[in-house]
Amino acid sequence: MIVVADNLRITLLPVGRAVERMDPEPIRQMISACMDAGAQAIDINSGPLSRTPEEKMTFLVRTVQETVDLPIVLDTANPRAIAAGLAAGNQKAIINGVSVEPDRLRQILPLARQYDCDIIGYLLGPDGHVPADAPGRMEVAVTLFNKMQIAGISPDRIVIDPVVAPLAWQDGNRQNMAVLEVIRTLPELLGFPVRTIAGLSNLTTGAPDLDTRRRYQGAFLPMLVAAGVDMVLLNILDPALTRVADSSQRIADGRVFSWQ
């Protein structure tokens, strides 16, 4: 399992301020801390970037890649920002991401084809809503996979995100049981060892405090690992979570002495 740090979020005040000022130092400090904490990839969550998206994403990508030698995930809804990030990178990035929403298919898939890079596909319906159950998600997965094949995306470039739901939703717990079922079932459904990714932080959106976030994320993370998830986005700077991630992976790997 690859642990992707989701700490570089433009919605965080220090990050947003650094981007507005084009000041690389706060970004470098955060990314260095993420690497020291065990991050294996960095998610650059720039949000929609409505103003000067190309300039800001280029700044973020170059700052991260000048600081650490880790894969990057371009996490934005702005196609212009994605294109700029792909062009600015000195190594291949992962696009995060695409769904069966028509605009995103039209704007994002050509970029994945052009740059021959990995792309994350969200299991969201054409209206952008999360399907109600596992069969609904798997139906979307088949549709999305077919769209990607038509666009010339190689299956080994595809990563599927079944969309972890906030527990604050009325049916959040049921939705997340569906997420686990999808992770277990997708390789057989699609006929190849498709990779999966889960955004752990989504689970506790709206949680009242750090203890609540740690408790529920720490409980769901081993369930994701046991289901066979390939990548997890999480707060790598929370040592409680990183310990759970490491211990869960050691057990799932079947090591002889898992505690060592």
WOURGI-V135898 format. One record per backbone hydrogen bond with DSSP energy under -0.5 kcal/mol. NH is the residue of the N-H (numbers start at 0). CO is the residue of the C=O. Records with the same first field share a line. If there is no record, write none. Layout:
# WOURGI-V135898
NH=CO, CO
This chain:
# WOURGI-V135898
1=229
3=1, 231
4=2, 40
5=233
7=42
8=6
9=44
11=8
15=11
16=12
17=13
18=14
19=15
20=16
21=17, 18
22=17
23=21
26=22
27=23
28=24
29=25
30=26
31=27
32=28
33=29
34=30
35=31
36=32
37=34
38=33
39=2
40=2
41=70
42=4
43=41, 72
44=7, 42
45=43, 74
46=74
48=45
55=51
56=52
57=53
58=54
59=55
60=56
61=57
62=58
63=59
64=60
65=61
66=62, 63
67=63
69=67
70=39
72=41
73=93
74=43, 72
75=73, 95
78=76
81=77
82=78
83=79
84=80
85=81
86=82
87=83
88=84
93=71
94=117
95=73
96=119
97=119
99=123
104=100
105=101
106=102
107=103
108=103, 104
110=107
111=107
112=108
113=109
114=110
115=111
116=111
117=92
118=156
119=94
120=158
121=97, 119
122=160
123=121
124=128
127=124
130=122
136=132
137=133
138=134
139=135
140=136
141=137
142=138
143=139
144=140
145=141
146=142
147=143
148=144
149=145
150=146
151=148
152=147
153=151
156=153
157=154
158=118
159=194
160=120
161=159, 196
166=202
168=165
171=168
174=170
175=171
176=172
177=173
178=174
179=175
180=176
181=177
182=178
183=179
184=180
185=181
187=184
188=184
189=185
190=186
191=186
193=191
194=157
196=159
197=230
199=197, 232
200=232
201=198
202=199
203=200
204=201
206=203
212=208
213=209
214=210
215=211
216=212
217=213
218=214
219=215
220=216
221=217
222=218
223=219
224=220
225=221
226=222
227=223, 224
228=223
229=195
230=195
231=1
232=197
233=3, 231
235=233
237=234
238=236
240=237
241=237
242=238
243=239
244=240
245=241
246=242
247=243
248=244
249=245
250=246
251=247
252=248
253=249, 250
254=249
257=254, 255
259=256
